[in-house]
Amino acid sequence: MEKKTQTNLEIVKKEVKVFISDMSRQEAAEFLGELADWAYANSESMCIDDELEMQNYEEDDV
């Protein structure tokens, strides 16, 4: 991961900690679970997009 990206990730982590600090433990756990699901889905969609682009390049070569 690039340094700028790592720095931005740390900023987001700190903001999330501040955001959940006023929540109950249960509410914070639910929020973080939803956030994790969202992050995973977005990560997977990035991989799928990359796979589709690779397939398109292979088709162009034929």
C-alpha positions in Angstrom: 0.0 0.0 0.0 1.3 3.4 -0.9 2.3 5.8 2.0 -0.5 8.3 1.1 -3.1 5.5 1.1 -1.8 4.2 4.4 -2.0 7.7 5.9 -5.5 8.2 4.6 -6.5 4.8 6.1 -5.2 5.8 9.5 -7.2 9.1 9.3 -10.4 7.1 8.5 -9.7 4.7 11.4 -9.3 7.6 13.8 -12.5 9.2 12.6 -14.4 6.0 13.0 -13.1 5.6 16.6 -14.3 9.1 17.4 -17.6 8.5 15.7 -18.3 5.3 17.7 -17.1 6.6 21.0 -20.6 7.9 21.8 -22.3 4.6 20.9 -23.1 1.7 23.1 -20.9 -1.3 22.7 -23.7 -3.1 20.9 -24.5 -0.2 18.6 -20.8 0.2 17.8 -20.4 -3.5 17.1 -23.3 -3.4 14.7 -22.0 -0.3 13.0 -18.5 -1.8 12.6 -20.0 -5.0 11.3 -22.0 -3.1 8.6 -18.8 -1.1 7.8 -16.9 -4.3 7.4 -19.5 -5.8 5.1 -19.5 -2.6 3.0 -15.7 -2.6 2.8 -15.6 -6.3 1.8 -18.3 -5.8 -0.9 -16.4 -2.9 -2.3 -13.1 -4.7 -2.2 -14.7 -7.7 -4.0 -16.2 -5.4 -6.7 -12.8 -3.9 -7.4 -11.4 -7.4 -8.0 -14.3 -8.3 -10.2 -13.9 -5.1 -12.2 -10.2 -6.0 -12.7 -11.1 -9.5 -13.8 -13.6 -8.2 -16.4 -11.0 -5.7 -17.7 -8.5 -8.5 -18.1 -11.1 -10.6 -20.0 -11.8 -7.7 -22.4 -8.1 -7.3 -23.1 -7.8 -11.0 -24.0 -10.9 -10.7 -26.3 -9.3 -7.8 -28.1 -6.2 -9.8 -28.9 -8.2 -12.5 -30.7 
